[in-house]
Structure formats: C-alpha cells, structure tokens
C-alpha cells in the first residue's frame, strides 16, 4: 500500500494505491486516527482489485462501507468516532503544530462497518499537516484583542484576513494556519470564552473587531489598503457587520451565516443592532436525543425584527456567501437569499453565492471529516448540523478553492 504524499497538507488530496492482490480480490480499506485527547476515529470502504491485482482510489469505486463511488479522499472525510467512543465528536486539530496521523489498512474480504475486520494484508501511515514549513504563529495580546496571527514564509506583504468561527467560543486556528500556508496573513480571532475575553456571549462591541482589523491592516507584513474576513455561523454574521460598518474591511466570506444580528446585541458607538432570539419551544428533540434547532430562530422577515437586520447595502466591499442547502442548524439558504435581495434592492451586485445541495452547516477546508451531528460546547447537547457526507465533502473541496480565489481577487 502506498499513500503519497505520506506527509502533506490537510487541504490537499493524497493518492492511495494497493498492489500485489489477487485479480478481483475483495478487500476492505480502513483509516484509523486519534485526536489529541486520544479519541479514536475510523472509516472503511469495500473495494475489488482489478485484473492485475491493483487498486487506485483515484479511479476505482468503493462498493460499500462508509461511502460508495470513486472518492479519492473518502476514507478521510468519512472518519467518525469509533463504536466505543462518545458519538458526535469532531476530528479537528486543537493545535496546528502537530499533524493528524492516520493509519491506512488493507483487510482481506468485505467487513461490515464497525464489525471486526478481516486479517490485515498491507498498511501505510499518513500525516496531515495544517501548517507548512516557515509559517509563523504569533500569539496576540494587542490592547483588548486576542488571538493568533499566522504569517506565510517570506517577506510579503500578504493579503490580510480575519478568521472567525461560531457561537462555540474559544480559539479555532486550523483554518487560519491553512490560509497562511496558502499565502494569506490570517488572524484567528476569538470573541468570547478565551483568556480574559468575556466568558459568555451576552453582548458584543464592534470596536473590538475594528481594533483587530486595524491591527492587521497596519501590520508591516500585510498588504493594504483593506483586509478581508471569513466567518462561519455567528462568525459569518459578524463578518457581514464588519464589512457593513468598518471601512478597513473590503471583502467578506460568510459561511452558513444569518443576514440579521442574532442572540447577542451588537454595539458600535451610539448604534445598537439587537440580537434575534432563539425560541427554545421550537427546538425539537429526536428519539436518539439529537436537538434540531432549524425552526428556533425568530423570523428575520417579520417587521418587528427589522431592527436586527444588518444594513449590508451600506458596504462598499464584496461578499462571498457560502451555504449548504441541507443546513439544519438554521435557515442559512434563506438568509443568503434575504441578503442578496437586500443588495439587489439597492442596485448592488457586489456578491457571489455558492449554494451546495446536500451540504450541511459547517463547511470547513477539504477532507475535514463530515459530522452531521455535533456536540454543542455551550449547551452540552448534540445538535443536528444536517447534510449528507459525500455532498458535504464535495462542497468543502469546491468552496475552499473559490474562497481563496475570491480573497486574492479583492485583497490583491
């Protein structure tokens, strides 16, 4: 079994080949990985060798297991917690300086998923790195701003991007380090539940985000005049507010966001955008204890909720809206439509929409394992994110290239 590159970047494809099998021999390919806490993740797929006793995952189709069809990276994006582990966990790196190590195994015969597989006939080891050699990570304590700045190797200057995740809080760095690997100066920006930032997201001040944008804009390694922002979930909605109100921000990538401000009131000087509320009575719980929040957010189209709407028509910059059409966390497809309608109403065409059928809520860089249901760090319950694994994986791969193109186009 050969996997190349054996050590490579987490957003790149690998080539997996098996040789020395019997013609037409049935085998089960498995991938096994552990996260930093020691939780075991695994995936499997059924293949048959060709007439020469060989397999190539780039051209040969899986006939069963965790996915079917020709999926060169299927074993990576279908990694899920092993049977003895707590379900609903994500395989994402806590630290970007160490790779996710994956063991690839070839077993005799076609074993059922989660069953004891047949004897191992070949194996290989793979390292998936989230940072390239020469990328620098600088921990940030600049006035009130916290986070990590990732700088590409070389003198620069580089296009500057602020990177934010959702209402899980804390610092999530792996997308920022991959962006730096791809030539961006990327600031991973937490906004609550990190160091001395507020523990919970009660209210937010846009001045905090403006300080971060100004810090990045003035950094000697950052190309001007403006910076970009990429956000997922609540982070996407904050990205909309930043490009609307802050002249420093000229490009916004909004992944699965809302076109109104939600949950926490957002203040900027004398202005306040109230937060749309969640109605917990509209949350449904399945027989397996999974929470579905799809209907829970107040309707942003109701006249009473118009003060929560982000007036994005004021933005001078450009928007890239990325949504999964099967997002079950909330109605991100509808919110993208509302945003586009608002821009068009004001004669603006400064947006692109990437809308993916079958994709769920959290569209991350390529080959990030699909997680239809994830444990909510704040609520401590499993929440349905939606999506179907193969469609979601394809959305992640396609959107990652488009996001980089968009940011390069508008940030230089």
N, C-alpha and C positions, 0 to 999 in steps of 0.2 A: 504494500500500500504506500503510495506517495501522495503527499499533500504539499503543494507549493503555492506561495512561499510558506515555509514551515514557521517562520516568524514574520508577520506582516501587520499592516494597519487594519484596524477593526472595521473600517468602512470599505475595504477592498475585497473583491472576490478571491477565493482560492480555487486551485484546480486539483481535483481529487481523482486519482486513478487507482485501480486494482488490477494486478496481472497475476498469472500463474494459477488461475482457477480452471476447473473443467469446463468444456463448452456447454453453455446453457445452465451452468450450476446456480442453484438458488442460494443467495446469501442475504443476511441482514446486516446493514451498516448502522453502527451506533456512534453517537457522540456523547461524551461524558465530561462535565465541567463542575468545578466547585467555586462558590463565591468566597469573598473574604471572611465570611462568618462560618464557612465550612458546609453550607447548604449544597446538596448535590442536585445537579440538573442533568437531564438526559433526553435524548431523542433517538428515533430509529426509523429506518426505511428499508423496504424489501426490493432487491434487485435480482436480475438474472444476468450471468456473464454472457458475452457474445460468443460467436463461433470460435474465436481464438482464446476463449477463457479470460477475457478482459472486460473491464468496466471503466467508463468515463462519465463522471457525474455531470459534465457539461453537455453531453449528448444523449445519455441513457436515461430512461424514465424509471422512476420508482413506481412499483406496482401496488404498494400498500405501506402500512405503518403510519407514521405521523403526517405524511403528505404523499401525494401521487404526482406523476408527471416529471418532466425534465426541470429540475431545480438545483442548480449547482451549489447553492448555499442553503438548501432546505434543512440540512442537519443542524445548521447554526441557528436559523430563525425559529426552528420548532423546539429548541431546548426549553424544557419545562421542569418544575420541581419533581424529583423522583418520588415514587409512591410513598416512601416512609417519611418524606419531608412535609412541612406545613404547605398547603397549597397557596396559590395566589401571590407568590413571591416573584419579584423581578430579578433577572440576572443583568444588573448594570453595575459598573465598577464604582466603588466608593473612592478609590484613589486612582489617579490617572498614570502614576509612575510605574505600576506593575501591570503585566498583561493578564487577560483571562486565558488560562491554559486549558486546552481542550484535547482530550484523548479520543482518537478516532479508531474504531474497532470493526473488523470484519468477522462475522459469526457464520458458521455453517447453517444452512436452512433458513426458513422464514419463521421467525419467532413472533408471537403476538406482542404488541406494545405493552410494556410494564410486566411482561412474563419473563421467566428466566431464559436468557438466550442460549443458543447452541454454542459449541466449542469455538474459541477464538482461533482464526486461521491467519490473521495479519493485523497489525496495528501501526499507528503513527501518532506523533504528538504535534500540536499546533499552538502557537502563541498569537493572540490577538491584541495588538498594542493600540493604545488610544493616544499616544503621543509619539512624534518622530524624533530621532536624534537631533539635538540642537534646539528644540523648543524649550523656552524658559517659562517657568511658572513663578509668578511673584505674588505673594500674599499681600492683600491690600488692607491698609488702615489709613485712609486718606480723609481727614476730617471725620464726618459721620459715615462715610462709605466703606463697606466691607466687601470682601470677595477675593477672587483670584484673577490676575491678568496673565494670559498666555501669549507669548510673543514668538513668532516664527524665527528660525535661524536667519542670520544675515542682517544687513544694515537697515533695510526698509527704505522709505517709510511704507507701512502696510495699511490697507483699509481697516478701519476700526469698527468692531461690532460688540454690542452689549447682548449677553445671552441670559435669558431668564426662564425658569420653569414655573410650575403652578402652585396651587394652594397647599402642597405638601410641605412647603417651607424648607429652610436649610439651604445648603450649598450643593448644587449638582454641576459637576465640572466636565463630564466626559464629552459633551458636545462642543464645549469651548476649546478643549485640547485638540479635538479633531479639526475644528475650524482653524486653529493656529497651524496645525500640520498642513492645512490647505492654503496657507498664506495670509490669514487674517490675524490682526491683533484682537484677541477675543477676551472680553471681560465677563467672567461668570459672576453674576450679580444676585446675591440673596437679598430678600427684603423683609424677612421675619424669621424667627426661630434660628438665629445663628449668632454666636458670640454675644455682643451687647445690643444687638437689634431687638426690637420688641418680641416677646415670646409668642404672642398670637397676633393674627391679622385683624385688628379692630378697626383701625383707620390708617390711611396711607397719605404721605405728603409727597407730591410730585417733585418738590425741591430735592429730595433725596436722589431721585432718578436724574434730575438735572445736574446735580453735583457729579454723579457718575459719568454722565455724558460729557460734561466739561473737562473732567479729569482725563477721559480717554481722548477727547478732541485735542487737548493741549500736550499730550504725551509726545516726546520727540520722535518716537518710532511710528507714530500714527499719521497717515495721510489725511489732509483736510480736504475741503473745509468742513464737511459734515460727517457724522457717524451713522451707523446702522444699528438696528436692534432686531433680535429674533426671540420670540417667546412662544411657549406652549401653554394652553389653558389660561389660567389667570395671568400668566406672563404675556400671552398674546394680547390680551385685553389692555394690559399696561403698556405694551408696545404701541397699540393704537392711540392711547392717551399721550404717550411721549411724542410721537410724530405729529400729533394734532397741536400740542401746546408748546413744544420745545424746539426752537429754531435750529438747535445743534443736531437734531435727528432728521435725516433726509431719506431714509429707507427703512421699512418695517416689514419683517416676515412674521405673520401671525398664524400659528398652527393651532387649530381647534379652539379658537377664541370666541368671545362674545362681543357684539357691537355696542353693548352698553356696559357701564361700570357695574360690577357685581360685588355683593357681600359687604365689603368694607368701603366706607365713604372715602373719596379721594379729594384731597385739598390741594389747591395751588394758589398761593396768595389769598385773595379775598374770595376766590371761587371754590365751590364745592360741588362735586358730582356725587349724589347719593348712590349707595350700592343697591342694586336689585337684590331682593331677598329670595332665599330658598324656603319653600313651604314643605316642611318635613312630613305633612299629612299626604303629600303627593308622591312620596317615596314608596315604591313597592318592594317587597322582600320575597324572594323565591323560596321554594321548599328547601333548597340547599343553603338558605341563609345569605344569598347574594343580594345586595341592595341595588335597585335600579332607580337612578336619580333623573332620568330623562325628562320627566314632566314636572320636576320640582321647582325649577327656577321660574320666578314671576314672568309673565308675558311682557317682553320689552315693547311690543306694539300697542299696548294699552295706553291711552292718553295720560293716565295717572302716572305712568312710569317714564314719560318722556324726559323728565329732568335727569334721568340716569344715562340717557343716550350720549355717547361720545361724539362731539360735533366734528367728525373726521373730514368734513368738506373744507375745514379751515387749513388742513395740512397742505403744505407746498410740496412735500416729498412723494415717494412712491410706495405702494402697498403690494405685497405678495400674500394672498390669503390661501392657506392650505387646509383642506378639510377632508375627513373621512366620512363618506355618506352613511356609514353604519355606526357613527359615533353615538354611543348610548349614555355617555356622561351628561351631555346636554345637546341642544339642537344646533351644533356648530354650522351645519349646512344652511339652515335658515338664517342664522346670524350673519353669515357671509353674504347671503342674498340681500339682507337688510342693509348691510354696509355698502354693497355695490349699488343698490337702489338709491341710497342717500347720496353717494358720489355722483351718480348719473343725473339725479335731480338737480344737482348744482353744476351740471355741464362738465363734470370731470371724468377723465378716462385714465387716471393715474394709478391703475391697479391691474393685477393679474390674478386669476383664480385657478388653483389646482384642486380639483374635486375628484376624489377617488372612490368609486363604487366598492363596497365590501371592506373598506378600511375603517378601523376604529378610532379611538380618541387620541392616543399618544403616538404620534408619528415621529419616530426618532431616526437617527442615522441608520444606514443599511445594516441588515443582519442582526440588529438588536432583537433579541428573542421576543416573539409576539406574546402578549399577556392580555387575554380577553377580560379577565377579572383580576384586579389587583387590590391588595390590602391598602386601605387609606390610612396614612400615617397619623393623621389628626383624629379621625373618627374611630380608628381601630376596627373597622368592619370591611368586608370585601365589597368593592364597588364594580359594577359592570361597565367596562370601557367600550364593549362592542367590537365588531369586526370579525373577519374570517382570516385565518392565519396566512394563507397564500396571497390573497388580495392585499392584505396589510403589508406583507413583506415587499411586494412589488411597489406599493405606494411609497414605502420608506426609501427604496433604492432610487426610484424615479425622482422623487421630490428633493432628495439630497443634492443631486446634480443641478436641478433647477434653482434651488436656494442659492447655491454658490454662484451660478450664472447671474442671478438677479442682484446679489450683493456686489459682485465685481462690476456689473453694468452701472450701478448707481453710486458706487463708492470709489470707482477707479481702480 
